[in-house]
Amino acid sequence: MSQAGALGPWRDDPLVAIDRASPVDALPDVGAPVCASVARSMVSLETRPDLYTLVNPAHAWGAPYLADLLVATAEEMAILLPEADPILIGDVSQRGGGALAGHLTHNMGIDVDIGLYTLAGKQRITGFEPLGKSNLDFEASWLLIKNLLSSGRVEFILLDQGLIDLLRKWALGNGRMTVAEADRVFPSPNTPHLWERTGYVRNAANHRDHIHVRVRCDEAGTELATAVR
Ligand SMILES: [Zn+2]
């Protein structure tokens, strides 16, 4: 069973927490017209307790292609890890978008917080006990991140650098990716021109028990890549 503990929101401030070494590497302008049109078309995530647990259904409004991505990812995880908990989905956005308490983003239906797996495929908010080497389910958490990135819809994923380093080391040590793949998926915090890239995991503080997923806010993000299905 999933155990939600102290229900969110997971506190995250990606606008200020992103690596200070790359000050020009800012989030896209959330007021851009194409993003605004996304906000107007937001849908409520359907209730699917077999696939995922919604921490707060009132904050589960997102772009249609984000909703599709979450269902597809959860279906894939259920197939890959049938014994694991359904994934825990934290805040997306509220109906109609706009400022959401506890967040600086999550205002356009293109951001979602998803729990990482603790040992034995459990999904729960860990409160004051952050995830680390002793309690992170590496296999399950890597599969979740890999499936999200494989969709072609993810602009970036935010995670604490300590967990990024652990996941990268685990994936390399267990033959899950080559060094070249690891450099692309887990770029160094000082990687130049990071803002020109999509589909990678980057450092952000306050992300030691969940990932923050930003989907692309453009036309290209509307078609779900076959890699997920
Ligand atoms: Zn978030």
Residues whose N, C-alpha, C, O or C-beta is under 5 A from the ligand:
A	BS01	ZN	D12 V112 D113 H212
